[in-house]
Amino acid sequence: MYYGEIKDCDIANGEGVRVTLFVSGCTNRCPHCFQPQTWDFTYGQPFTAETEERLLSLLAPEYINGLTLLGGEPFEPENQRALVPFLRRVRGQFPEKNIWSFTGFTYEELLTEGSHPRCEATDEMLALVDVLVDGRFVKELKNIGLRFRGSSNQRLIDLNATRRSGEIILLPDRKRGI
């Protein structure tokens, strides 16, 4: 897996102060994507053991709320396979921090047997993520007033509550700055 960027103090891609990993590779290729360079699976730098150590070090300060994955597309099968072992390490080392992931796929697509991007790593990756921001960006549905997403078809899914209830539970849609 490759990644395009690491942000060590991000407040735009999840609640609180976060470490954000922008992975490379995306087959969705949404029109008007804000990072089309990340569609290329070899954009940026290889995700190595040193990269993992750097991210774990960046996650260590108490003021960091958690890790956010975006891209590119974290749920491309090859990215899932690389991310799951790393996310296990994050959970083991920082059980109090949360993990968010953005995806252009819907939660339902991720659960559908035989669909792209579902693979042998999908269920475990979903189990390691606390909040899933799902759905492709749709320019016609763009709304700059939404929290942590660009278009109104995208959802902020509380995966912990969803797993407990057996139905999709969304995070409350508070206004920015409140």
Disulfide bonds with the S-S distance in Angstrom:
none
